[in-house]
Amino acid sequence: MKKFGFPLFSKVLGSAFGTALGTALLVASSAYADTHQGFTSEDIFALEYVSDPQISPDGSHIVYVRNGYDIMTDSATKSLWLYRLKDDTHVPLFADQYNYSQPRWSPDGKRLVFSSNRSGSNQLHMYYLAEDKEALLTQLPKSAGDLSWSPDGTKLAFTMNVKEGKTDYVKSVKLPTKPEGAKWSEPVTVIEKARYQADGSGFLEPSYRHVFVLPVEGGTPRQLTQGDFQHYGPITWQPDNSAVIFSSDQHPQWEYRTTESDLYAVNLTSGKLTQLTDLPGRESQATFSARGDTLAFLTRDNEPVPYVNTNLAMLDVDSGQITTLSADLDRSIADYRWSGKGDFVVQYDDFGKRKLASMNTKGKVNELVDNVSGTSLGRPYVSGEFSMANNGTLAYTSGSSQRPADLGYSRKGKSRTLTNLNEDLLGHKTLGQVHELNVASQFDGENIQGWYITPPNFDANKKYPLLVEIHGGPHLAYGPHFSAELQRYASEGYVVVYVNYRGSTSYGKDFALLLDGKYSSKEDFADHNSAVDALIAKGFIDSNNLYIAGGSAGGIATAYAIGLTDRFNAAAITKPVINWVSKVLTADSYLGQIRNQFPGLPWDNLEHYWQRSPLSLVGNVTTPAMIMTGEQDRRTPISESEQFYQALQLQRVDSVLIRVPGAPHGIAARPSRMISKIEHTLAWFARYKK
């Protein structure tokens, strides 16, 4: 933990945490005894990163969530740390055996509300800075989200799930009474909703997310919204504290309208609900200007395609006129803040990087920061977040290809990094170096941007095996960001190449839609294949040792690729779709995916679904394949992997199926699972090295 090292950490946190930390240090002393100067699997447990940086309204303090892993429980840890800008002091606020999240400053900067499980369940707490006191505010039955202070600092608004009562059908079922002491089977689960499951949550308890308000001194929360609808944050307050604004679709068929949501205001006194927008598509994340005469918000239309840009828009409160600001940017606005000058600071992804820029009310953009990064540890996805003080000072997650997110700070055009969370772990290690690669696709000449990682102590006069790693989504993006998984492959001597193939984000709407109706296809394979040939042409790749891997959409692309070519020695396929017909009719994403990604229902368009399925090419496959999927995956159910494994076995293709107990689609969320994924892949590839 750099200049804020372990000794300070243990002194501040006391004996209980010091004991636990001592255990961790004993583990570290054996695991990191300089026997391997490259990145090891054990190093994953020691990685840390910053998330949710929140700068105080006056810009004097930054609180953030410090994320790490507990090697003893194989779980994530989340503590709250505070950075004082005046004297560059970095101290823990809450760093113990409990987890902390959602820190939010009061308007006067004197208090922090946050969520923690320190009372036994996730509840809201208040911290008073000057008094150094903490108070428990709630005893909620469910976790609260979307925390938002009223402008006068007297109330908090939040969202929370409220369980639905018994339906008419369930009430009508007459079952006999179980005799006392009898042992009957578990009761049945009755499913009546269109959306009844979610990856990571399993079968969903029927419930509706509602908006609540709570006095900041604690007490009884009051539910503001009503009806069998979902109400989404972020929540904003009217400047006069009289109402809160949120996003919701109040249509009777809202379950099937996955791309629709409007802005609503609910009055705190009368409970009156007022609809503010009615655009085609989804409006969300509203905030008022300082004068309260303009409401900014994010909007995306409802075109039935797999990708559309999210734009920043403004609503004139008096006239009702709506103006779209960011249409000419041709990038999705992920987040924004009003600046003190009445303009905005916006966050968007551009050519594999996440950027912050100023944007005026005419849509003119001026880039401020291009290294927002580092909150995705496993693979090099574009990631990161920011907040802004009243004076325009920015706090953000600052990362690079060599480090996960630290705390970034930018004021008056000058940026610096305030922390160095991983220097103790990585400072003495030699990591793989990340280099940019641009190639013309063999399919149509489209420019494809990518990156490749050379192993530690790389020698361009030697020959190295090449690993192609394909990102998921497919409407996501990789970039020059830290990746524990890919650094691990590089440390074992692989050159690792990854590209933002057609369909990737951060290149504009047209590039993202190049994969519309063609996911997967010979076209995206050509993008990857072009990168392979470009690296071979550089002279340091052993063309007899080529490997391919990917997860989710990348797993689909990998399975599809080995049906098109036999040039790879072996493949590692993680959480794939193998048969689109069975996938969309068993996975949690069917409502939106069928509408936006396919020309129609599977029974009406069977040929199209089959053409996009790797199973249609399995008769061509000769490449040895490892398939790995979580047993609780509801996004790409494990039955998909089983279909491919059984098909390969029938084809007598060397193959192995790896089932990960308890894991959802985020297969590498726990450090031990990330390590297992990496090491099984390395072992599989080693079997087929020539």
C-alpha positions in Angstrom: 0.0 0.0 0.0 2.9 2.3 -0.8 3.7 5.2 1.5 0.4 4.5 3.3 1.7 1.0 4.0 0.6 -2.0 6.1 2.1 -0.8 9.3 -0.1 2.4 9.4 -3.1 0.4 8.3 -2.8 -2.1 11.2 -2.1 0.7 13.8 -5.1 2.7 12.7 -7.5 -0.3 12.7 -6.7 -1.9 16.0 -5.9 -5.3 17.2 -8.7 -7.4 15.6 -7.9 -6.2 12.1 -4.2 -6.2 12.9 -4.4 -9.9 13.7 -6.2 -10.6 10.5 -3.7 -8.5 8.6 -0.8 -10.3 10.3 -2.2 -13.6 9.0 -2.4 -12.1 5.5 1.2 -10.9 5.8 2.3 -14.3 6.8 0.6 -15.7 3.7 2.1 -12.9 1.6 5.6 -13.6 3.0 5.5 -17.2 1.7 3.6 -16.4 -1.5 5.5 -13.4 -2.6 9.1 -14.3 -1.5 10.6 -12.9 -4.7 10.6 -16.4 -6.2 8.7 -15.1 -9.3 9.3 -11.6 -10.5 6.4 -11.9 -13.0 2.7 -11.8 -12.1 1.5 -14.9 -10.3 -1.9 -16.3 -9.6 -1.4 -15.7 -5.9 -0.9 -12.0 -6.6 -4.6 -11.7 -7.5 -5.6 -12.0 -3.9 -3.4 -9.0 -3.0 -4.7 -6.6 -5.7 -6.6 -3.5 -4.6 -8.5 -0.8 -6.5 -10.5 2.4 -5.9 -14.1 2.7 -6.8 -17.0 5.2 -6.3 -14.8 8.3 -5.5 -16.9 11.0 -4.0 -15.5 14.5 -3.7 -17.0 16.8 -1.1 -19.1 19.8 -2.3 -16.3 22.3 -1.4 -13.6 20.1 -3.0 -11.6 19.6 0.2 -12.1 15.9 0.9 -12.5 12.8 -1.2 -14.1 9.6 0.2 -13.8 6.4 -1.8 -14.4 2.7 -1.6 -11.2 0.7 -1.3 -11.7 -2.8 -2.8 -9.6 -5.8 -2.1 -9.9 -9.6 -1.4 -9.8 -11.7 1.7 -7.7 -14.8 1.0 -9.2 -16.6 4.0 -12.9 -16.2 2.8 -12.3 -15.9 -0.9 -14.5 -12.8 -1.0 -14.3 -9.1 -1.8 -13.6 -6.5 0.9 -14.9 -2.9 0.8 -13.7 -0.2 3.1 -14.1 3.6 3.2 -11.0 5.8 3.0 -10.7 9.6 3.1 -8.3 11.8 1.4 -7.8 15.4 2.7 -6.6 17.6 -0.1 -5.3 20.4 2.2 -2.5 18.4 3.7 -2.4 15.3 1.4 -3.5 13.0 4.3 -4.9 9.6 3.5 -6.8 7.9 6.3 -9.3 5.1 6.8 -12.8 6.0 7.9 -14.2 2.4 8.1 -11.9 -0.5 7.4 -12.6 -3.6 9.4 -14.3 -7.0 8.9 -17.5 -5.4 7.5 -18.2 -4.0 4.0 -19.0 -0.4 3.1 -20.4 1.2 0.0 -22.4 4.1 -1.5 -20.7 7.0 0.4 -22.6 10.3 -0.3 -21.8 13.7 1.0 -24.4 16.0 2.6 -24.9 19.3 0.8 -22.8 21.1 3.5 -20.0 18.5 3.4 -20.2 17.9 7.1 -21.8 14.4 7.0 -21.6 11.2 5.0 -24.3 8.7 4.5 -23.2 5.2 3.5 -24.4 1.6 3.4 -22.8 -1.2 5.5 -23.5 -4.6 6.9 -21.9 -3.8 10.2 -25.2 -4.1 12.1 -25.8 -7.6 10.7 -27.6 -6.6 7.4 -27.1 -3.9 4.8 -28.4 -0.7 6.4 -27.9 3.1 6.1 -25.4 4.8 8.4 -24.5 8.4 9.0 -21.0 9.7 9.8 -20.4 13.1 11.3 -16.9 14.4 10.2 -16.2 17.0 12.8 -17.5 14.9 15.7 -16.0 11.7 14.3 -19.3 9.9 15.2 -21.3 7.3 13.4 -25.0 6.5 13.7 -27.2 3.7 12.4 -30.2 5.2 10.5 -32.3 2.3 9.4 -33.6 -1.2 10.0 -34.7 -1.9 6.5 -35.9 -5.4 5.3 -34.0 -5.0 2.0 -30.9 -3.2 0.8 -31.3 0.5 -0.1 -29.8 2.0 -3.3 -29.7 5.3 -5.2 -29.0 7.4 -2.1 -29.8 11.1 -2.6 -29.7 14.0 -0.2 -32.3 16.7 -0.3 -30.9 20.2 -1.1 -31.6 21.4 2.4 -29.8 18.4 3.9 -32.8 17.3 6.0 -33.9 14.2 4.1 -32.6 11.2 2.2 -34.3 9.5 -0.7 -33.5 6.0 -1.8 -35.0 3.0 -3.7 -35.8 -0.4 -2.2 -37.6 -3.5 -3.3 -41.0 -4.2 -1.8 -42.3 -7.7 -1.9 -45.4 -8.4 -3.9 -48.4 -9.9 -2.1 -49.9 -13.2 -3.1 -51.5 -13.3 -6.5 -55.1 -14.3 -7.2 -53.9 -17.7 -8.5 -51.8 -18.5 -5.5 -54.6 -17.5 -3.2 -56.9 -19.9 -5.0 -54.8 -22.9 -4.5 -56.1 -25.1 -1.6 -53.6 -27.3 0.1 -54.1 -29.6 3.1 -52.5 -28.7 6.4 -49.3 -30.5 7.1 -49.5 -32.5 10.3 -47.4 -31.4 13.2 -43.9 -32.9 12.9 -44.5 -34.2 9.4 -41.6 -33.9 6.9 -42.9 -33.0 3.5 -41.0 -31.9 0.4 -40.2 -28.2 -0.1 -43.2 -26.2 -1.4 -43.4 -25.5 -5.1 -42.3 -22.2 -6.6 -45.0 -20.5 -8.7 -43.8 -18.3 -11.5 -46.2 -15.9 -13.2 -43.9 -13.0 -14.3 -42.3 -12.5 -17.7 -39.0 -11.6 -15.9 -38.7 -14.3 -13.3 -34.9 -14.9 -13.1 -31.7 -12.9 -13.1 -28.1 -14.0 -13.4 -26.5 -13.8 -10.0 -29.8 -13.7 -8.2 -31.5 -16.9 -9.4 -35.3 -17.1 -9.3 -36.6 -13.6 -8.4 -38.9 -13.0 -5.5 -41.8 -11.0 -7.1 -41.2 -7.5 -6.0 -41.3 -3.9 -7.1 -38.7 -1.2 -6.6 -40.1 1.9 -4.9 -38.9 5.3 -3.9 -38.6 6.1 -0.1 -37.8 9.2 1.9 -36.2 9.3 5.3 -35.3 12.1 7.8 -31.5 12.3 8.1 -31.8 11.8 11.9 -33.2 8.4 11.2 -36.7 7.1 11.9 -39.3 5.4 9.8 -38.9 5.5 6.0 -41.9 6.6 4.0 -42.8 5.0 0.7 -43.5 7.7 -2.0 -44.3 5.6 -5.1 -47.2 3.2 -5.5 -48.4 0.6 -7.9 -47.0 -2.6 -9.5 -44.2 -0.8 -11.4 -40.5 -0.6 -11.2 -39.0 2.8 -10.1 -35.3 3.4 -11.0 -32.7 5.8 -9.8 -30.6 7.8 -9.8 -32.9 10.0 -7.8 -32.8 13.8 -8.0 -34.6 16.4 -5.9 -36.5 19.5 -7.0 -34.5 22.5 -5.8 -37.3 23.5 -3.4 -37.2 20.0 -1.7 -40.8 19.4 -2.5 -40.5 16.4 -4.9 -38.1 13.8 -6.1 -37.5 12.7 -9.7 -36.8 9.2 -11.0 -37.3 6.9 -14.0 -40.1 4.5 -14.5 -42.3 2.8 -17.2 -45.9 3.0 -16.0 -47.4 1.2 -19.0 -49.5 -1.9 -18.2 -47.2 -4.0 -20.4 -44.0 -2.6 -18.9 -42.5 -6.1 -18.4 -42.2 -6.5 -22.2 -41.1 -3.0 -22.9 -37.4 -3.4 -22.1 -36.3 -0.2 -23.9 -38.9 2.2 -22.4 -38.7 4.4 -19.3 -39.8 8.0 -18.6 -39.0 10.6 -16.0 -41.5 11.2 -13.2 -41.8 13.5 -10.2 -43.6 12.5 -7.0 -44.6 15.2 -4.5 -43.5 14.5 -1.0 -46.7 16.0 0.6 -49.5 15.0 -1.7 -48.0 11.9 -3.3 -49.0 13.3 -6.7 -47.2 11.6 -9.6 -46.3 13.8 -12.6 -44.9 12.6 -15.9 -42.1 14.8 -17.1 -41.0 13.1 -20.4 -42.6 10.9 -23.0 -39.9 10.3 -25.6 -39.5 7.0 -27.5 -37.0 5.0 -25.5 -35.5 5.4 -22.1 -34.9 8.7 -20.1 -33.0 8.6 -16.8 -30.5 10.2 -14.5 -32.1 13.7 -14.3 -30.4 16.6 -12.5 -31.4 20.3 -12.1 -29.3 23.2 -13.1 -28.2 25.5 -10.2 -31.1 27.9 -11.0 -33.6 25.1 -11.2 -34.9 26.2 -14.6 -33.4 23.4 -16.6 -33.5 19.6 -16.1 -30.7 17.6 -17.7 -31.1 13.9 -18.3 -29.8 10.9 -20.3 -31.9 9.5 -23.2 -31.6 6.6 -25.6 -34.2 5.7 -28.3 -36.1 2.4 -28.7 -34.9 1.4 -32.1 -35.0 -2.5 -32.3 -31.2 -2.9 -32.8 -28.6 -4.2 -30.5 -26.9 -0.9 -29.9 -27.9 2.8 -29.7 -26.1 5.8 -28.3 -27.1 7.4 -25.0 -27.3 11.2 -25.3 -27.4 14.1 -22.9 -30.5 16.2 -23.2 -32.0 19.3 -21.5 -35.6 20.0 -20.6 -36.7 23.7 -20.2 -38.9 23.5 -17.1 -41.1 26.4 -18.2 -41.6 25.7 -21.9 -41.2 21.9 -21.9 -38.8 22.2 -24.8 -36.2 19.4 -25.0 -32.8 19.9 -26.6 -30.3 17.0 -27.3 -26.7 18.2 -26.8 -24.5 15.2 -27.6 -25.8 13.8 -30.9 -22.8 15.1 -32.9 -20.4 13.4 -30.6 -21.4 9.9 -31.7 -20.5 8.3 -28.4 -22.6 7.2 -25.5 -22.7 9.5 -22.5 -22.4 7.2 -19.5 -22.5 9.9 -16.8 -22.4 13.7 -16.4 -22.4 16.6 -13.9 -23.5 20.2 -14.2 -20.5 22.5 -14.0 -20.5 25.8 -12.1 -20.7 27.7 -15.4 -24.0 26.1 -16.5 -22.3 23.6 -18.8 -21.4 20.0 -18.2 -18.6 17.5 -17.5 -19.4 14.3 -19.3 -18.0 10.8 -19.3 -17.8 8.7 -22.4 -15.8 5.9 -24.0 -13.6 6.7 -27.1 -11.2 4.3 -28.9 -10.9 2.0 -26.0 -10.5 4.7 -23.3 -12.9 6.3 -20.8 -12.7 10.0 -20.9 -14.0 13.1 -19.1 -14.7 16.2 -21.1 -16.4 19.6 -20.7 -19.5 20.0 -22.9 -21.3 23.3 -23.4 -25.0 23.7 -24.2 -24.2 23.8 -27.9 -22.6 20.3 -27.7 -19.0 21.5 -28.0 -16.6 19.1 -26.3 -13.2 19.8 -24.7 -11.3 16.7 -23.4 -10.1 17.0 -19.8 -9.0 13.5 -18.7 -8.4 10.3 -20.7 -7.2 7.8 -18.0 -10.5 6.9 -16.2 -9.8 3.2 -15.7 -9.0 0.3 -13.5 -12.2 -1.0 -11.8 -12.4 -4.2 -13.9 -9.5 -6.4 -12.6 -9.9 -9.6 -14.6 -9.9 -8.5 -18.2 -9.0 -5.1 -19.7 -12.5 -3.7 -20.1 -13.1 0.0 -20.3 -14.3 1.0 -16.8 -14.2 3.7 -14.2 -16.3 6.6 -12.6 -16.0 10.1 -11.4 -17.6 12.9 -9.2 -17.3 16.6 -9.2 -17.2 19.4 -6.5 -19.1 22.6 -6.8 -15.9 24.4 -7.9 -15.4 22.0 -10.8 -12.7 19.9 -9.2 -12.9 16.2 -10.3 -12.2 13.0 -8.4 -12.0 9.8 -10.5 -10.6 6.3 -10.8 -7.2 6.6 -12.4 -5.7 3.5 -14.0 -3.3 2.3 -16.7 -2.2 -0.9 -18.4 0.2 -1.5 -15.5 -2.0 -0.7 -12.5 -5.7 -1.0 -11.4 -7.6 2.1 -10.3 -6.0 4.6 -8.0 -7.6 7.9 -6.8 -7.3 10.5 -9.5 -7.7 14.3 -9.0 -8.1 17.0 -11.6 -8.3 20.8 -10.9 -8.1 23.6 -13.4 -6.8 21.4 -16.1 -4.1 19.8 -14.0 -4.4 16.1 -13.0 -2.5 13.9 -10.6 -2.9 10.5 -8.9 -3.3 10.7 -5.1 -2.8 7.0 -4.2 -0.6 4.1 -5.1 -2.5 1.1 -3.8 -0.6 -1.7 -5.6 3.0 -0.4 -5.5 3.9 -2.8 -2.6 2.7 -5.7 -4.7 3.6 -4.8 -8.3 6.4 -2.3 -7.9 9.1 -5.0 -7.8 7.6 -7.2 -10.5 8.1 -7.1 -14.2 4.7 -7.0 -16.0 3.9 -7.5 -19.6 4.1 -4.3 -21.7 0.9 -3.3 -23.6 1.3 -2.1 -27.2 -1.3 -0.6 -29.5 -2.2 -2.5 -32.7 -4.2 -1.2 -35.7 -5.0 -3.6 -38.6 -7.3 -3.6 -41.6 -9.8 -6.4 -41.4 -9.4 -9.1 -44.0 -13.1 -9.0 -44.5 -13.7 -5.5 -45.7 -10.7 -3.3 -44.8 -12.4 -1.8 -41.7 -9.8 -0.5 -39.3 -9.7 -2.6 -36.2 -8.0 -1.3 -33.1 -6.4 -3.6 -30.6 -3.5 -4.2 -28.2 -1.0 -6.9 -27.6 1.0 -7.7 -24.4 4.5 -8.9 -24.6 5.9 -11.1 -21.9 8.2 -9.8 -19.2 11.8 -9.4 -20.4 10.6 -9.7 -24.0 13.2 -10.3 -26.7 12.0 -9.4 -30.3 14.6 -11.9 -31.6 12.9 -14.8 -30.0 9.7 -16.6 -30.9 6.6 -16.7 -28.6 3.3 -18.5 -28.6 0.3 -16.3 -29.4 -3.0 -16.2 -27.4 -6.0 -14.4 -29.0 -8.4 -13.3 -26.2 -11.8 -12.1 -27.2 -14.0 -9.7 -25.2 -17.6 -10.2 -24.2 -20.7 -8.1 -24.9 -20.3 -8.0 -27.8 -21.2 -4.3 -27.4 -18.4 -3.6 -24.9 -14.8 -2.6 -25.4 -11.3 -3.5 -24.2 -8.5 -1.0 -24.0 -5.0 -0.3 -22.6 -6.1 -1.2 -19.1 -4.8 -3.5 -16.3 -5.8 -7.1 -16.7 -4.9 -9.7 -14.1 -5.9 -12.6 -16.4 -3.9 -11.4 -19.4 -0.9 -10.4 -17.4 -0.9 -13.9 -16.0 -0.8 -15.4 -19.5 2.0 -13.0 -20.5 4.0 -14.0 -17.4 3.9 -17.5 -18.7 5.5 -16.5 -21.9 2.5 -15.8 -24.2 2.1 -12.8 -26.4 -1.5 -11.9 -25.8 -3.5 -10.0 -28.4 -7.0 -8.5 -28.1 -8.9 -6.3 -30.4 -12.1 -4.3 -30.4 -13.7 -6.2 -33.2 -16.8 -4.9 -35.2 -19.6 -4.4 -32.8 -17.4 -3.0 -30.0 -18.3 0.2 -28.4 -16.3 3.5 -28.2 -16.1 3.8 -32.0 -19.6 5.2 -32.7 -22.9 3.8 -33.6 -22.1 2.6 -37.1 -19.2 0.5 -36.0 -21.2 -1.0 -33.2 -23.9 -2.0 -35.7 -21.5 -3.7 -38.1 -22.3 -6.8 -36.1 -26.1 -6.4 -36.3 -27.6 -9.7 -37.4 -24.1 -11.2 -37.7 -23.2 -12.2 -34.2 -21.2 -14.5 -34.6 -20.0 -14.6 -38.2 -17.1 -14.9 -40.6 -16.9 -11.1 -40.4 -15.9 -10.7 -36.7 -13.6 -13.8 -37.0 -11.8 -12.0 -39.8 -11.1 -9.1 -37.4 -9.4 -11.4 -35.0 -7.6 -13.4 -37.7 -6.2 -10.2 -39.2 -4.6 -9.4 -35.8 -3.0 -12.9 -35.7 -1.5 -12.4 -39.1 -0.3 -8.9 -38.3 1.6 -10.2 -35.2 3.1 -13.1 -37.1 4.4 -10.6 -39.6 6.3 -8.8 -36.9 8.6 -11.8 -36.6 8.4 -12.8 -32.9 5.4 -15.1 -33.0 5.8 -18.9 -33.2 3.2 -19.7 -35.9 3.1 -23.3 -34.8 1.7 -22.3 -31.4 -1.5 -20.3 -31.7 -4.3 -20.3 -29.1 -7.7 -18.7 -28.8 -9.9 -17.9 -25.8 -12.8 -15.8 -24.8 -15.7 -15.4 -22.4 -19.5 -14.8 -23.0 -19.7 -13.1 -26.4 -16.0 -13.9 -26.6 -16.8 -17.6 -25.8 -19.3 -17.6 -28.6 -16.8 -16.1 -31.0 -14.1 -18.6 -29.9 -16.5 -21.6 -30.5 -17.5 -20.2 -33.8 -13.9 -19.6 -34.9 -12.8 -23.2 -34.4 -15.7 -24.2 -36.7 -14.2 -21.9 -39.4 -10.5 -22.7 -39.0 -8.1 -25.3 -37.6 -5.1 -22.9 -37.3 -5.3 -22.8 -33.5 -3.6 -25.5 -31.4 -6.3 -25.3 -28.7 -9.3 -23.2 -27.6 -10.5 -22.1 -24.1 -14.3 -21.4 -24.4 -15.8 -19.7 -21.3 -19.6 -19.3 -20.7 -20.6 -19.5 -24.4 -23.9 -19.6 -26.3 -23.8 -22.6 -28.6 -27.4 -22.9 -29.8 -29.3 -19.5 -30.0 -32.7 -21.2 -30.0 -32.2 -22.9 -26.7 -30.3 -19.9 -25.3 -32.9 -17.3 -25.8 -35.7 -19.6 -24.5 -33.8 -20.5 -21.3 -31.7 -17.4 -20.3 -32.6 -14.4 -18.2 -32.1 -11.9 -21.1 -34.7 -13.3 -23.5 -37.1 -10.3 -23.4 -34.7 -7.8 -24.7 -32.4 -10.0 -26.7 -35.0 -11.5 -29.1 -36.4 -8.0 -29.8 -33.1 -6.2 -30.3 -30.7 -8.8 -31.7 -32.8 -11.1 -33.9 -35.2 -10.5 -36.8 -38.0 -12.1 -34.9 -39.1 -15.1 -32.8 -36.9 -18.2 -33.1 -39.7 -20.5 -34.4 -40.4 -17.9 -37.2 -36.7 -17.4 -38.0 -35.1 -20.7 -37.3 -32.5 -20.5 -40.1 -31.1 -17.2 -38.9 -30.8 -18.5 -35.3 -29.1 -21.6 -36.5 -26.7 -19.7 -38.8 -25.5 -17.6 -35.8 -25.0 -20.7 -33.6 -21.6 -22.3 -33.2 -23.4 -25.7 -33.1 -24.1 -25.3 -36.8 -20.3 -25.6 -37.4 -19.5 -28.3 -34.9 -19.1 -30.9 -37.7 -16.0 -28.9 -38.9 -14.3 -28.7 -35.5 -11.0 -30.5 -34.9 -9.4 -28.0 -32.4 -9.1 -29.3 -28.8 -11.5 -27.3 -26.7 -11.9 -26.6 -23.0 -15.4 -25.3 -22.0 -15.9 -23.7 -18.6 -19.2 -22.3 -17.3 -20.7 -21.6 -13.9 -23.4 -24.0 -12.7 -25.7 -21.1 -11.7 -25.2 -19.1 -14.9 -28.5 -17.8 -16.1 -27.2 -15.5 -18.9 -25.5 -18.3 -20.9 -26.9 -21.4 -19.1 -24.6 -24.3 -18.6 -26.8 -26.4 -20.8 -25.3 -24.5 -23.7 -21.8 -25.7 -22.8 -23.1 -29.2 -22.3 -24.5 -29.2 -25.8 -21.1 -28.3 -27.3 -19.2 -30.7 -25.1 -21.4 -33.6 -26.1 -21.3 -32.7 -29.7 -17.5 -32.6 -29.6 -17.4 -35.9 -27.9 -19.6 -37.4 -30.6 -17.1 -35.9 -33.1 -14.2 -37.5 -31.1 -12.7 -34.1 -30.6 -10.4 -33.8 -27.6 -12.4 -31.8 -25.2 -13.1 -31.1 -21.5 -16.1 -29.6 -19.7 -15.4 -27.7 -16.5 -18.4 -26.9 -14.3 -17.9 -24.2 -11.7 -20.1 -24.9 -8.6 -22.2 -21.9 -7.4 -20.9 -19.5 -10.1 -23.1 -17.2 -12.1 -22.2 -15.6 -15.4 -19.5 -13.5 -13.6 -17.4 -16.6 -13.3 -14.3 -14.8 -12.1 -15.9 -12.6 -9.5 -14.2 -14.5 -6.6 -10.4 -14.5 -6.7 -10.1 -18.3 -6.5 -12.4 -18.7 -9.5 -10.4 -16.2 -11.5 -7.3 -18.2 -10.6 -9.0 -21.5 -11.5 -10.1 -20.1 -14.9 -6.5 -18.9 -15.7 -4.7 -22.0 -14.5 -7.0 -24.5 -16.2 -6.6 -22.5 -19.4 -2.8 -22.5 -19.1 -2.8 -26.3 -18.4 -5.0 -26.9 -21.4 -2.9 -24.9 -23.8 0.3 -26.6 -22.5 -1.0 -30.0 -23.5 -1.1 -28.9 -27.2 2.1 -26.9 -27.4 4.2 -28.0 -30.4 
